Amino acid sequence: MTERLRILNMLGEGKITADEAAELLDALTAREGAAGAGTAGPVPAIAGVPTSPVQALPKHLYVKVDSEEGDTVNVKIPLVLVRSGLKLTSLIPTSAMDQLNGSLSERGISIDFASLKREDVDELVAALGDMEITVDGGSGETVRVYAA
């Protein structure tokens, strides 16, 4: 069993949290990247900043709601789950994948999960870093969605 599958199994069994799984998967990706690159260390994402390009990507999607009455909602979604989900699509039988793609297509959503690659997901995650949605409601509530 690979290290990635062990991490996902521990997450599925409740032995670690989603945040801990994200950190472990990030560390594993960084270690594999450094070993495969054959260089002394990771390539800086931004000149003068000692992080790898993978580490420069947003790690979480946040949804925050604050109401005038004092109610708050904070949701933190590890984006590593998106990457893990992509890997899990390879386990879906071809016939089921065809049905899924057909159903989505009928509803106007043109996406072929079988053709998605890690690079596509990384590009999407990188684009999320530039996204921020803020909605100020008429009753004093604020909803904010962003990735960091």
N, C-alpha and C positions, 0 to 999 in steps of 0.2 A: 504494500500500500504506500502511495506517495505521501510526502509530508503535507501537501495541500489537502489531500483527502482525509488525513488524520485530523487536521485542523477543522475541516468541515464536519467531520463526525463528532468531534468534541463539542462543536457549536450545536449540532443537532441533538446531542444527548444532554445539553444544558450544563456541561462541565465548564464551559467558558462563555463569556458574554460576546455579543456581536462586536463590541469595541475591541475586546481582547483578540478575537479572531481577525479583525481588520489589521491590528498591529502585527500579529504573527504573519499574516499573509504579506503585508507590506515588507516586513523584515526578510521574509523568504524571497520575495521578488527582488529586493535590493541585493541580497546575497547572490542570487542566481545571475543577476545582471552584472555584478562585479566579477564573478567567476567567468562568465561567458565573454566579457569584453576584453579580457587579457590585459587590462590596464592596471596601474597601481591603485586607482581609486575611481569613484563615480565621477561622471562628467557633470560640471555645474550647470544647472538649469538657467541661471542668470549669472552674468559675470560677477565674480566676487562673492557669490552665495554658495556655500559648500553643500548643496543638496543635489540629488540625482533628479533627472526629469520625472521619474515616477513619483518621487517624493514631492515634486513641485505641483502635481495635480491635486485638485481639491479632494479631501478625504471624506467629507460628509455633506449631505444635503440637509439644510435646516429649515424647519417651518416653525415660525414663532408668532403667537397671537397674544396680544395684550388688549384687555377690554378696560373701559373706563371704570367698571365696577371692581376692578382689581383681579379679575380672572386672568390667568395666563396659561398658555399651552406652549410647550417646547418639545419639538420632535427632532431627533437627530438620527439620520439614516446613513449608515456606513455605505459609501459608494463601492466598496469592495464587494458588496453583495451583488451589485450589477455584474461585475466581472465573474463572480462565482456562478451566478445564474446563467451567464453565457456558456460557461464550461459545462453546466448541467444539461444544456440543450442538446449536447452531443449524445446524451443517454436516451433521448426521446426517439422512439421508433420512427422510421421514415413515413409510414402511413399516418401516424398521429400528427407528425409535423406537417404533412400535406393538408390534413384536415384543419389544423390550426391556421395555416397560411390562407387556406380557402375561406374560412370563416371570417378572418380579418379582412380579406379582400372584398368580401360581400358587404362589409360595413364601411368600405372606403379607406381602409388602412392597408397600404401597400408596403409590406415588409416581409422579407424572407428570412426567418430565423436561422435556417440552415446555412445561409451564406454570410452571416455575421462573423466578423473576425475580431480578435482582441484589439487590433489597431482602430477599428471602427468605434468600439466602446471607449477606448482611451481618448479618441478625438471628441466624442460626446462629453465625456467627463471633463476634459480640458475646456470645452466650450461652456460648461456649467459654471466654471470659475469666473466667467465674465457676466453671468446672469444674476440679476437681483430684481425681485418683484416686491413692491411695497404697495399695499392697499390701505388707505385711511378711510374707514367707514364713517357714515354720518352720525353714528351713535358714539363716536369716540374710540372705537376699536381700531387696532392696527394689525395687519397681517403682513408678515415679511417672509419671503422664501429666497434662500440663497445657498451657495455652496462655498465651502472654505476648507 
